Amino acid sequence: MADNTETLLLLGRIDGKLDSALQEIQDLKATHSTHDKRLGSLERSRATLTGWAAAVGAGASYVVSHFPFPK
């Protein structure tokens, strides 16, 4: 009878640890999803900024190459 009680106690501890691990995994998934959204937003804004910088550079290059400036 003592062995059965000890086995049930160990199974209860294992079950508790498994529930805790599953909760941690769900928390990590939620955090990962939040980070994924934030990083996606940052990457899109950086791409937009890079595009604008390239357009301004191309415009400045056009102006410099097509208009004579006094020396």
N, C-alpha and C positions, 0 to 999 in steps of 0.2 A: 504494500500500500504506500510506503514511503517513496518507493521508486516512481510510482505513478504520479504522486503529488509533485515530486521534483521535476519530472518530465513535463508536466503541465505548466509548472512555473517557468521552466526554460522556454517552452513554446510561447508562452505569454510575453516573455522578454524579447524573443525573436520577432514576434508579431509587432510589438511596440517599436522596435528598432526599424523594421521594414516600413511601418506607417510613417515614421519620422523621415526616413530616406525618401520615400515617395513625395512627402510634402516639400522637402528641400528641392527635389527635382522640379516640381511644379513651380516653386518660387523662382528657380533659376530660369525656367522657360519664360516666365512672365518678364523677368528682368532682361533676358535676351531679346524678347520681342520689342520691348521699349527701346533698348539700345539700337536695335536694327532700324527702327523708325527714325530715331534721332540721327543716326549716322547717314541714312539715306537722304534725309533733309539737308544735312551738311554737304554731302557729296553733290547734290543737285545745285545748291547755291554756289559751291566752288566752281562747278562746271559753267554756270551762268556768268560768274565773274571772269573766268578765263576767256569765255567767248567775247564778252565786252572788251576785255583788255586787248584781245587779238584784233577786234574791229577798230578800236581806237588807234592801235599801232599801224594797221593797214591804212587808215585814213591819214595819219600823220606822215607815213611814208609816201603816199600819193601827193600830198601837199608839197612836201620837200622836193620830190622828184619832178613835179610838173610846173612849179612856179620858180622863176629865177629870183634869187635873193641877192641883194647887193653885197659885194665882197669888200 
